[in-house]
Amino acid sequence: MFHILLHFIIPAIVAFLFFRRSLLKTWLIMIATMAVDLDHLLANPIYDPNRCSVGFHPLHSYIAIIIYAVMFFVPRFRLVALGLLIHMALDYIDCFV
């Protein structure tokens, strides 16, 4: 449960620290990237508390993460990429906790 809360709290902190002029919009864009978890529906079972999603699900693959990192350097996609990279980092940390 704490892991899911972090997916809302960390983007809020980042938006507050770096994007105060467009705080709500920035936060909502980064929260929208949680849709990346729809790839969990392709797994069997859909939810496995002992499975590390990074490297397992297609949108959590290392190739996808590299694409998200490249997207970060394109100004038009920066907020989406930032949200995705935060999401992947939190999921990766969850693999060890």
Helices and strands as residue ranges (DSSP letters): H 2-18, G 20-22, H 23-32, G 33-42, G 58-60, H 62-71, G 75-77, H 78-94
